[in-house]
């Protein structure tokens, strides 16, 4: 499990977050407004790394790489549960291609602080990047059963147990799911957790 963010680099953004169990609309999210493109495309998007999005790289997937991502949805899912598994596999595929370009496809240290290592990702990097990946999947028509929400946040600066995650919303019933690569290793399918459980599992 990876813990951490560059506290000093992102403290101003964190102070803008209120509450310990909130989901934010993409248009009103400080991290997304600061670090993400509103219209990412496979041939033109940004990826964060280095803790607190200290570094940003402009990424352009090749046609072959994008076809590999699309291939995670073949065959088409029969239901929302199957689609969430495909989404997790697609996020892992994105992480592999992005990580090869940024140097982040390495073991992620279990540390709250980062002492200048650009290969490491924290929950800000992971949540913003995952939101970007999910948004590209949605804009490309690959999500049949889900929409993409903003980021969810838990914890506080006082307790230093804060975390962030990208969120999928099931279209039929509104149930929300955390897609959280911060809970695993880079380049492997991340956990997909009902958001209410994610809020209480930190």
C-alpha positions as CSV (number, residue, x, y, z in Angstrom):
1,X,0.0,0.0,0.0
2,X,1.3,3.5,-0.8
3,X,0.8,6.3,1.6
4,X,1.7,9.8,1.1
5,X,1.9,13.1,-0.6
6,X,4.3,16.0,-0.5
7,X,2.6,17.8,2.4
8,X,4.2,21.1,1.8
9,X,3.7,21.2,-1.9
10,X,0.0,20.5,-1.7
11,X,-1.0,21.9,1.7
12,X,-2.7,24.9,0.0
13,X,-4.8,22.7,-2.1
14,X,-5.7,20.4,0.8
15,X,-6.9,23.4,2.8
16,X,-9.4,24.0,0.1
17,X,-11.0,20.6,0.7
18,X,-13.7,20.5,3.3
19,X,-15.1,17.5,5.2
20,X,-13.6,14.0,5.5
21,X,-16.0,12.1,3.3
22,X,-16.9,14.0,0.2
23,X,-17.2,13.5,-3.5
24,X,-16.4,16.5,-5.7
25,X,-17.8,17.5,-9.0
26,X,-14.9,17.6,-11.6
27,X,-15.6,21.3,-12.3
28,X,-15.2,22.2,-8.6
29,X,-12.3,20.0,-7.6
30,X,-9.0,21.8,-6.7
31,X,-6.8,19.0,-7.8
32,X,-8.5,18.5,-11.1
33,X,-8.6,22.2,-11.8
34,X,-4.9,22.5,-11.1
35,X,-3.5,19.4,-12.6
36,X,-5.9,17.7,-15.1
37,X,-7.0,18.6,-18.6
38,X,-10.8,18.8,-18.9
39,X,-10.7,17.2,-22.3
40,X,-8.0,14.5,-22.2
41,X,-7.6,12.4,-25.4
42,X,-5.4,9.3,-25.9
43,X,-3.1,11.4,-28.1
44,X,-2.8,14.3,-25.7
45,X,-3.1,14.2,-22.0
46,X,-1.1,14.9,-18.9
47,X,0.1,12.5,-16.2
48,X,1.2,13.5,-12.7
49,X,4.1,12.1,-10.7
50,X,6.6,12.9,-8.0
51,X,4.0,13.4,-5.2
52,X,1.4,16.2,-5.3
53,X,1.8,16.4,-9.1
54,X,5.2,18.0,-8.6
55,X,6.0,16.8,-12.2
56,X,3.6,16.6,-15.2
57,X,4.3,14.9,-18.5
58,X,2.4,15.3,-21.7
59,X,1.5,11.9,-22.9
60,X,0.5,10.7,-26.4
61,X,-0.4,7.0,-26.7
62,X,0.4,5.3,-30.0
63,X,-2.4,3.9,-32.0
64,X,-1.3,0.4,-31.0
65,X,-1.3,1.3,-27.3
66,X,-4.7,2.8,-27.5
67,X,-6.0,-0.3,-29.2
68,X,-4.6,-2.3,-26.4
69,X,-6.5,-0.2,-23.9
70,X,-9.7,-0.6,-26.0
71,X,-9.1,-4.3,-26.2
72,X,-9.8,-4.6,-22.4
73,X,-13.4,-4.1,-23.3
74,X,-13.6,-6.9,-25.8
75,X,-15.9,-8.7,-25.4
76,X,-18.4,-6.1,-24.3
77,X,-19.3,-6.5,-20.6
78,X,-22.6,-8.2,-19.8
79,X,-23.2,-6.1,-16.7
80,X,-21.8,-3.3,-14.5
81,X,-19.8,-5.7,-12.4
82,X,-18.0,-7.1,-15.4
83,X,-17.4,-3.6,-16.7
84,X,-15.7,-2.5,-13.5
85,X,-13.2,-5.4,-13.9
86,X,-12.5,-4.2,-17.4
87,X,-12.1,-0.7,-16.2
88,X,-9.5,-1.8,-13.6
89,X,-7.6,-3.7,-16.3
90,X,-7.7,-0.6,-18.6
91,X,-6.4,1.6,-15.9
92,X,-3.5,-0.8,-15.3
93,X,-2.8,-0.7,-19.1
94,X,-2.7,3.1,-19.0
95,X,-0.3,3.0,-16.0
96,X,2.0,0.7,-17.8
97,X,2.3,2.9,-20.9
98,X,2.5,6.1,-18.8
99,X,4.9,4.6,-16.3
100,X,7.3,3.6,-19.1
101,X,7.5,7.2,-20.2
102,X,7.7,8.8,-16.7
103,X,9.8,6.2,-14.9
104,X,7.0,5.4,-12.4
105,X,6.4,1.8,-13.4
106,X,8.5,0.7,-10.3
107,X,7.9,-0.4,-6.8
108,X,6.1,2.3,-4.9
109,X,7.5,3.0,-1.4
110,X,5.2,2.8,1.7
111,X,6.1,6.3,2.8
112,X,4.1,9.4,3.7
113,X,6.9,11.7,2.5
114,X,8.9,11.8,-0.7
115,X,12.4,13.1,-0.6
116,X,12.7,14.1,-4.2
117,X,12.2,10.8,-5.9
118,X,10.4,11.4,-9.2
119,X,9.5,7.7,-9.7
120,X,7.1,7.7,-6.8
121,X,3.3,8.4,-6.9
122,X,1.1,9.6,-4.1
123,X,-2.7,9.7,-3.8
124,X,-2.9,13.0,-5.6
125,X,-0.9,11.7,-8.6
126,X,-2.9,8.5,-8.7
127,X,-6.4,10.0,-8.3
128,X,-5.8,12.7,-10.9
129,X,-4.2,10.3,-13.3
130,X,-7.0,7.7,-12.8
131,X,-9.7,10.4,-13.3
132,X,-8.0,11.3,-16.6
133,X,-7.9,7.7,-17.7
134,X,-11.6,7.1,-16.8
135,X,-12.6,10.3,-18.6
136,X,-10.9,9.2,-21.8
137,X,-12.7,5.8,-21.5
138,X,-16.0,7.6,-21.1
139,X,-15.4,10.1,-23.9
140,X,-14.5,7.2,-26.2
141,X,-17.8,5.4,-25.5
142,X,-16.2,2.5,-23.8
143,X,-18.2,2.8,-20.6
144,X,-21.8,1.5,-21.0
145,X,-22.8,1.1,-17.4
146,X,-20.9,3.8,-15.6
147,X,-20.2,7.5,-15.6
148,X,-17.2,9.4,-14.1
149,X,-17.6,11.5,-11.0
150,X,-15.1,13.9,-9.5
151,X,-12.6,12.9,-6.8
152,X,-13.5,11.6,-3.4
153,X,-11.5,12.7,-0.3
154,X,-11.2,11.3,3.1
155,X,-9.2,12.2,6.2
156,X,-7.9,15.5,7.5
157,X,-4.7,17.4,7.7
158,X,-4.8,17.2,11.5
159,X,-4.9,13.4,11.5
160,X,-2.6,13.0,8.5
161,X,-4.8,10.2,7.2
162,X,-6.0,11.9,4.1
163,X,-6.4,10.2,0.8
164,X,-8.1,10.8,-2.6
165,X,-9.5,8.5,-5.3
166,X,-11.2,8.7,-8.6
167,X,-14.9,7.6,-8.7
168,X,-17.1,5.7,-11.0
169,X,-20.9,6.0,-10.8
170,X,-23.1,3.1,-11.9
171,X,-25.7,4.6,-14.2
172,X,-28.7,2.4,-13.2
173,X,-28.6,2.9,-9.4
174,X,-26.1,5.7,-8.7
175,X,-23.8,3.5,-6.7
176,X,-20.3,4.9,-6.5
177,X,-17.0,3.0,-6.6
178,X,-13.5,4.1,-5.8
179,X,-10.9,3.2,-8.4
180,X,-7.8,3.5,-6.3
181,X,-4.3,2.5,-7.6
182,X,-2.8,4.0,-4.5
183,X,-3.8,0.8,-2.7
184,X,-1.7,-1.4,-4.9
185,X,1.3,-1.4,-7.2
186,X,1.7,0.6,-10.4
187,X,0.7,-1.3,-13.5
188,X,-1.6,-3.9,-12.0
189,X,-5.4,-3.6,-11.9
190,X,-6.3,-1.4,-9.0
191,X,-8.9,-2.3,-6.3
192,X,-12.5,-1.3,-7.2
193,X,-14.3,-0.6,-3.9
194,X,-17.8,0.6,-3.0
195,X,-17.2,4.2,-2.1
196,X,-18.8,4.0,1.3
197,X,-16.5,1.2,2.2
198,X,-13.5,3.2,0.9
199,X,-14.4,6.0,3.2
200,X,-14.2,3.8,6.2
201,X,-11.2,1.6,5.2
202,X,-8.5,4.2,5.7
